[in-house]
Amino acid sequence: MRYKLKIFFCVLVVASSMQSLNAQAIQYITKGDKSQLFQKKIIQSSKLNSSTITVEVNEQKTLQTMDGFGFALTGGSAALIDALPTNQKNTLLKEIFGNGPDGLGLSYIRISMGASDLDATVFSYCDLPKGETDAELKHFNLSQDTLHLIPIIQAALKINPRLRIMASPWSPPIWMKSNGFSMGGHLLKQYYDSYALYFAKYIKAMKSKGITIHSLTMQNEPEHGGNNPSLLMDAEEQRVFLRDHLGPLLAKENIKTDIFLFDHNADHPNYPISILDDSKAKAYAAGSAFHLYLGNESALSKVHEAHPDKKLYFTEQWTGAKGSFDGDLFWHTEHIVIGTINNWSSAVIEWNLAANAKYEPHTPGGCTECKGAFTIQGVEISRNVSYYIIGHISKFVPAGSKRIESSSSNDLIKTSSFITPNGKKVTIVLNAGALNNISLKNKQQNYSITLPAGSVSTIVW
């Protein structure tokens, strides 16, 4: 019996080795010169690889769980999509939110509470004639969101019922503000309770439309008051608003929406850290959100080191009218996708889903050069660089995947790896330089991978 067991074990080892050698990986390639866009390539595993560059993956060491990837669905984006003929609109929504071979598989979107600067006009959910106030929010209503944004979200949820939604305000109603204007100013202290109620009413009103708000930030870009609309909210103001007003009210109302701090640039990690250092405020916070118009993505790790029990999200980065396809593809993949994830971000959301050929709509004083993932001009639709930046991860790494340990033997090759809920490994690799061959491997498998010069690859194996 002892000999039979030994023979059986040897057969298993040989079978396992043969299975590893016969395994396949699928590589999806996008080049900076646009000669390849999500081009699919089948790769057989190999026993030997002479490449001097190795990307090694250790799925035994798991890191953060990924909550999702996507774009901001602004009011302007929704209006452009909603204006398409019904069949074309439905096809586009399936491409954006579907998980089939031609789908982007978006799993997280960010929307604005009231207008963002990429709405055609400025509005809130409690606009009043000049000089009037409404502390009890008796006039609260979802306003212009009912025209396009809510119908598009409802259609998206039919395609992907697990789609997560983050909401961020650009400005409260102007009667709550110190300057009585849609741009800048501070939230008046006598309206902290009213503004907390504003959030609660919004979450409940959206729920009545079949839309769950999974997460929120208290203010988009609280250190920038020059946008239209916008609000200034320093760390102390946000700490007090969360600790003494918004947090307790949502808890009292049994509202489970996650609250994320900050929602601004990575040059100021002390903003969320200072709030999280207050234990009472921290109890109401799910994590912190960042943009990268200033600073470095390594700042996210500083927040993680200070408060490792709280999540990190990356919530906004634009591609602009003057950017190049290759430059944006490489920079965003390196810093926004790979960079923030390798610094503990659990979500990556870019700005913005759609604009027309003139980068409209936008408010007076809003962004005039923000390029969408889609350009929608009438019934003509084109796909821009951020479509591929986010698509290289959203198509292949579903929510619930875990980041796993991976490393490159060459600093010029940037990489991050994941294991999906169904056990597939996914590795994203940026090669912004010349042609390179790499060895992609773990303990069981080895693949000889060609990385075209100036390209992003996602490898599913």
C-alpha positions, -999 to 999 in steps of 0.1 A, spaced: 0 0 0 29 24 8 43 20 -27 9 25 -44 5 58 -25 40 69 -36 32 62 -72 -1 80 -70 16 110 -55 41 111 -83 13 109 -109 -4 139 -93 29 159 -94 34 151 -130 -2 159 -139 1 192 -120 33 201 -138 17 193 -172 -14 214 -163 9 244 -155 28 240 -188 -4 237 -208 -21 267 -191 -30 298 -211 -29 335 -203 -48 362 -222 -31 395 -228 -50 427 -237 -28 454 -252 -34 492 -257 -6 511 -273 1 548 -269 0 553 -307 -35 537 -308 -23 510 -332 -36 484 -307 -67 491 -285 -76 462 -262 -60 438 -287 -63 403 -274 -34 378 -275 -33 342 -262 -1 332 -244 10 296 -236 28 290 -203 65 281 -207 90 262 -185 120 284 -194 123 321 -199 155 339 -208 140 374 -200 161 395 -176 130 413 -164 107 394 -140 73 403 -127 66 379 -98 32 374 -82 25 359 -48 -12 353 -45 -7 339 -10 -2 375 3 -35 394 -2 -38 431 5 -68 454 2 -102 444 -13 -112 463 -44 -146 481 -42 -147 491 -79 -136 513 -108 -154 538 -129 -161 574 -138 -181 604 -126 -215 603 -141 -222 641 -142 -255 657 -150 -240 668 -183 -229 632 -191 -264 619 -183 -280 646 -205 -258 637 -235 -265 599 -231 -302 604 -225 -305 625 -257 -294 595 -279 -320 575 -298 -334 547 -275 -316 518 -292 -283 536 -294 -286 547 -257 -294 512 -245 -264 498 -265 -241 524 -251 -252 518 -215 -247 481 -219 -212 488 -232 -205 511 -202 -220 490 -174 -221 455 -189 -197 427 -181 -197 410 -215 -167 408 -239 -175 443 -252 -184 458 -218 -163 482 -197 -178 466 -166 -179 498 -146 -186 489 -109 -184 524 -93 -197 558 -103 -195 592 -86 -224 616 -89 -228 652 -77 -253 662 -50 -269 691 -69 -249 706 -97 -213 700 -104 -194 723 -128 -202 698 -156 -239 705 -154 -254 731 -178 -266 753 -149 -260 757 -111 -287 743 -89 -292 727 -54 -321 708 -39 -334 737 -20 -331 769 -41 -350 798 -28 -356 835 -37 -328 858 -25 -332 866 12 -353 835 21 -341 805 42 -355 771 49 -337 755 79 -361 726 80 -358 720 43 -395 719 36 -388 728 0 -363 700 -6 -366 683 -40 -343 664 -63 -347 692 -89 -330 688 -122 -315 653 -113 -350 639 -122 -346 650 -158 -316 629 -170 -293 617 -142 -318 596 -122 -332 579 -153 -297 570 -165 -287 556 -131 -319 535 -130 -311 521 -165 -275 514 -154 -287 495 -123 -309 473 -145 -277 463 -164 -255 460 -132 -276 458 -100 -244 457 -80 -232 491 -93 -219 512 -64 -226 550 -63 -207 577 -45 -223 612 -41 -204 644 -35 -217 680 -32 -201 709 -50 -220 735 -29 -249 736 -5 -279 759 -12 -265 794 -13 -286 806 16 -265 783 38 -233 800 28 -213 828 42 -210 847 9 -245 839 -5 -230 828 -38 -225 794 -56 -187 798 -57 -165 797 -26 -177 808 8 -181 787 39 -210 768 54 -226 790 81 -224 774 115 -261 780 121 -269 757 92 -247 727 101 -278 708 113 -298 718 82 -270 707 59 -267 673 77 -305 670 71 -299 679 35 -277 648 32 -302 625 49 -331 638 28 -310 632 -3 -301 597 5 -337 588 13 -351 606 -18 -327 586 -40 -336 554 -22 -372 561 -31 -361 561 -68 -345 527 -64 -310 542 -60 -287 533 -31 -260 558 -22 -233 536 -10 -208 563 -1 -205 601 1 -179 628 6 -189 659 25 -174 683 -1 -157 680 -34 -123 697 -33 -129 716 0 -97 736 -4 -106 750 -38 -133 777 -39 -127 789 -74 -150 765 -92 -186 771 -100 -202 757 -79 -178 752 -49 -175 756 -11 -145 760 12 -144 736 41 -112 733 62 -103 702 82 -116 717 114 -149 726 98 -152 691 83 -143 674 116 -170 693 135 -196 688 108 -190 651 107 -186 645 145 -214 667 158 -239 669 130 -238 646 99 -225 614 116 -249 614 145 -279 622 123 -272 594 98 -267 570 127 -300 581 143 -318 576 109 -301 542 105 -286 553 72 -256 530 64 -240 552 37 -202 553 41 -187 587 47 -153 595 31 -132 625 42 -114 652 23 -120 644 -15 -91 666 -26 -54 666 -36 -27 643 -23 -5 672 -13 -24 674 20 -27 640 37 -28 657 71 -63 670 64 -80 636 68 -54 624 93 -63 653 116 -100 643 115 -93 606 120 -71 615 150 -104 626 167 -118 593 179 -154 605 179 -152 618 144 -133 587 132 -162 565 144 -183 580 116 -157 579 88 -153 549 64 -121 564 49 -105 592 29 -107 602 -7 -81 618 -29 -74 636 -62 -40 640 -78 -39 675 -94 -12 682 -67 10 660 -46 20 624 -50 1 591 -47 25 580 -19 5 603 4 -22 577 4 1 554 22 8 580 49 -29 580 57 -30 542 56 0 540 80 -17 565 104 -51 548 103 -48 513 86 -84 504 97 -99 530 73 -103 528 35 -88 549 8 -105 559 -24 -92 577 -55 -122 598 -67 -112 622 -94 -86 630 -122 -95 646 -155 -81 641 -190 -80 674 -208 -84 689 -242 -47 696 -246 -35 662 -234 -21 635 -258 -34 599 -259 0 584 -251 9 609 -224 -24 606 -206 -25 568 -210 10 563 -195 7 589 -167 -28 579 -155 -19 542 -156 13 547 -137 0 572 -111 -38 569 -109 -44 532 -115 -13 513 -105 1 541 -82 -29 547 -60 -38 510 -58 -3 501 -48 -7 528 -21 -38 512 -7 -67 527 -27 -97 504 -29 -114 523 -57 -104 543 -87 -129 568 -103 -119 591 -131 -135 623 -143 -157 623 -165 -179 599 -184 -190 620 -214 -188 655 -229 -196 668 -264 -170 679 -290 -168 714 -273 -163 699 -238 -198 708 -229 -220 711 -210 -205 730 -181 -216 758 -158 -204 794 -163 -170 792 -146 -169 754 -148 -143 733 -166 -140 742 -202 -115 716 -213 -126 684 -195 -126 655 -219 -150 626 -213 -143 590 -217 -168 593 -245 -173 623 -268 -210 624 -278 -219 648 -305 -254 643 -316 -256 606 -324 -218 604 -331 -199 586 -303 -161 583 -300 -140 568 -272 -112 587 -257 -81 579 -237 -97 576 -202 -120 548 -217 -88 527 -220 -72 539 -188 -101 527 -167 -111 499 -190 -78 481 -186 -88 474 -150 -126 477 -148 -131 450 -176 -110 425 -158 -110 432 -120 -145 430 -106 -155 444 -72 -145 420 -45 -111 412 -61 -81 414 -38 -48 430 -45 -20 405 -42 17 410 -37 36 415 -70 69 431 -79 90 440 -110 127 435 -112 129 466 -133 117 500 -120 107 510 -156 80 483 -156 51 494 -134 27 467 -123 -1 457 -99 -18 423 -95 -51 410 -82 -70 378 -76 -106 378 -86 -135 362 -67 -134 333 -92 -97 327 -86 -83 342 -117 -51 363 -114 -50 396 -132 -18 416 -137 -17 451 -152 17 462 -166 28 495 -180 58 497 -204 61 534 -213 96 527 -229 110 504 -256 101 468 -264 106 445 -235 101 408 -228 92 399 -193 88 367 -174 55 367 -155 54 340 -129 43 326 -96 51 293 -80 31 272 -105 32 291 -138 56 310 -160 47 331 -190 70 348 -215 52 381 -222 61 406 -249 53 442 -239 51 464 -270 70 497 -268 48 523 -252 19 501 -241 -4 490 -213 -12 453 -209 -37 435 -187 -29 398 -184 -55 374 -171 -40 341 -161 
